[in-house]
Structure formats: structure tokens, C-alpha cells
Amino acid sequence: YSRISPEGNLTPCPFIEESVGNLKSRTFKDLWENAPLMVQLRDRKQLDGKCGTCEFSAMCSGCRARAFAETGNYMDPDPSCDYEPGKYGGKAITLKVEDTLGLEVEFQTQWTPEAKGRLERIPSFARGMVVKGIEKFAAERNIRLIDEAVVKKSREEMIEKRGAMFPFLKKFINSEES
């Protein structure tokens, strides 16, 4: 989640005015991965107050813009959240990795270049989740090399099981057939 101004300045969010750099002098990837504020905002271990102890922090880090507007500290609690941590016993509540959008792409299994190439057709925010799902599919079948056939089979199974959960994926997956 970020914003690019008409001048090329990248901000972490449309509601955060602080630029982390300019795309005329650095790449989006470099700023996204290395700009100190971007790194800080992704590190949920740095969340202060109730956001830092919240059971939902793996999937929700609150609004960092509201925290900053209220206190001047991006990592302070989101003042608009009325949830009080502990309601679920303090145990972290997470989604299965294969159901979590926004994951970084981390390959744990060997992939052919063609199979990796197919990932470029998937929206960037969903790639990490898709990789985890495909690798889980392969591991369950004792497949050690992920090729295009494995990607296709896992995709078919995913759509069958989760198509209604992620309807936007159908558009991208069906477009591969043409």
C-alpha cells in the first residue's frame, strides 16, 4: 500500500505525507524494500501500546497515519480502534499462509523458470500467497520441482476450493487460458 505523487515522491500511504524517496532517482522496489520508514512500518514488532500486544497484529496493524496524526509517532496505537487486546486469551490470531495477501515471495521449493514466469501474471500483492499455496500443493504430493503443469493443477484446485473466497483471482486465472 503506497502512494506516488505527480512529482514521483513515494509515500507509505495516501494519508501519510512523508516521502520515503523519489522514483526519478530510485526504483520503487528499492524504496519499498529499503527506505527506513517503509521497513519500520512493515515491522509489526515495533508497534507500541495495544497494537503491539493485539492478537490480530499479524493481519492488522491499525492505521499508522491516524497514529501519527494523533501522537506524532507512526508506531503508536491506532486511536480509532476500540478493540482491547486479550479478548481471545492473548493468543495470536492468524490466517493460514496460503490465505494471506501481501506476503513476500519466498521460494522454499525448486521452480522452473517457466513456472516462475507464470507468477508475473498474478497481482503482486497476491504472489506470496500463491507461491505458498502452490508449494503446499506440491509438498502434499511429494513433488520436488514445480513446473507449469504443477502450477496449473494447483491453480485448478485452488479455484475449486477457494474461488468464491478470492473472486478477483478467477479473472487472472481464466485470462491465462486465452
Buried (B, 14 or more C-beta within 10 A) or exposed (E): EBBBEEEEBBBBBEEBEEBBBBBEEBEEEEBBEEBEBBEEBBEBEBBBBBBBBBBBBEBBBBBBBBBBEBBEEBBBBBBEBEBEBEEEEEEEEEEEBBEBBEBEBEEEBEBBEEBBEBBEEBEEEBBBBBBBBBBBBBEEEEBEEBBBEBBBBBBEEBBEEBEEEBEEBEEBBEEEEE
